[in-house]
Amino acid sequence: MDRVRIARFLCRSTMRTFSLLPCQLLPYHRYTVATMVLALLLAYNAAETDHRGFCTVAEQWLPVDAVITGWLLACWLNVIVAGFRRGHAWLAKRYDLRRVSSAKTSAARLNEIHTYCDAIFARGPPTAGDIIAVAGAYGSANQRFLFGSPSQSRRRALDQ
């Protein structure tokens, strides 16, 4: 696993520290956005073709040293779906998202992620670079992460 150095800064007006994360990292997560999305697409494929769940994908299809569990995949599902939903209006200006519909069950939310990816990466399965490019473009346009939220946003939400 590669290590990424994260620069930390001190805000002179609030005296709070903050970090500038590269767009491929999610705040408070150990794995990259691309790893999460690609693992969830693998889980979608397993559910569609073999009727298998998160635990089977984690135990049988992912590297043992990755330490990715079924529970972790379920958590990633929540983070990635929330990000796509938050960015839906911006993404819809660039991609045809008419087939995307919100869902409640895990299987239906996996399908929702698959539908987003199918629309955004229409030429074929996404690569890590493709996912990072979309997340980076969203971040540049909106000054927010497409997936996850940084600590300064969490603090603001708690204060309100």
N, C-alpha and C positions, 0 to 999 in steps of 0.2 A: 504494500500500500504506500503510495506517495504521500509525503507530508507537504503541507502548504503553510508558509509563514503568514500570519495575519497581523497586520499593523494595527496597533491600538493608539488612540489619541485622547487628549484631554481637552474638553470644551472649556475655553477660558471664561465664558459667561455663566455656565451652569456648574462648572467644576465636576462634570461627569465624564467618564471615559466612554469611548465608542470605538468600533472597529469598522474598517472598510473591507467588506468581504467580496471576493470575486463572484461573479454572477453564477458560476457553476456550483457554488456551495450554498447550502441552506443554513440559515442561522440555527444553531443548537442541534445540528445533525452531523453524524460522522461520515455519511456517504454523500456523493454528489447527486445533483438533480438527475443527471443522465442515468446513473446507476439505479435510482429509484424508479424512474419512468420505464426503463428497459426491463427491470425485474417485474414490474407490474404488468407490462405487456406480455411477458413470459407467463405470468400467472393467468392472464386473460386467455392466452392460447391453451394453457393446460386445462382451464375450466371449460373452454369451448370444445376442445378435441377429445380430452380424456375424462372430463367431468371430475377433475381433481381440484383440491383447494389449496390455500396458502401453505399449509404445513407440508404437503407433498412437494410443492415447488421448492420450498426452502430446503427440505431434507434431501431431495433427489436430483434437482436440476441446477442448484447453485453451488459454487465452490464451498467446501467445508470450512476453509479458513476465512471466508467472508463473514461468518457468524451472523448470517441473516436468517431469522426465524419466521415462522408463520405470523406470530404476533407483530413482529417488526414490519412485515409486508402489509398487515392490516393497518398499522399506524401510518405507513407511507401512503396508503390509499387515501386516508383522510387528508393528509397534507397536500397531495397532488390534486385531488378533486377540488379542494378548497381554492387552490391557486388557479386552476383553470376557470373555476366559476368566478373568482374575483376578476380575472383578466378577460372574461368572456366578451365584454363590449369592445375592448381594444382589439382582441383577436378577431372578432367578427368583422371588423373593418378591413382586415387583411386576408381572411380565409372564409370559405363557405362553411359556416357552422350550423346550417339549418337542420342537420340530422342529429345534432347534440340535444339531449334532453336530460334533465336532472333526475337522479334516482336515489333511492334510499337503501336498498339492500347492497351487500358487498358485491354480489355478482353483477348487479345492474350498474353499480358505480365503476367496476372494472370495464364494463362495456362503454360507459361514458368516457373514461380515459382513452379507450381504444378509438372511439369515434372522434374525439378531439385530435388524437395523433394521426388518424386516417385523413382528416381534413387538413391539418397543418402540414403534414409530411406526405402529401398526395403522391409523390413520385415513388414511394416505397417505404420500407421500415425506417424509422428515424435512427440516426447515429448519435453518438454522444455530442459531436460537434453541432449537429442540427438542433438538438435540444438546448445546448448552451447558447447558440445564436438567437433562438427565439426568446429565451429567458433574458439574455443581454439586451436585445432590442426593446423588450417590454420595460426593463429596468431603466434604460436610457431615456425612453419616452415618458415614463411615469415617475421616476425617482423612487421606485418601490420595487421590492422583490416580487416576481411572479409567484414564487413558491416560498412559503415561510414568512416570518416577520422578525425583524431585528429587535434587539432589546429596547431600543429607544421607542419603538412603536408599542411594545408591550407595556412599558411604563406609562405612556400617555393614555393608553386604554384603561389602565388601573386607576389613574388619577381622576378620570371623568366619572 
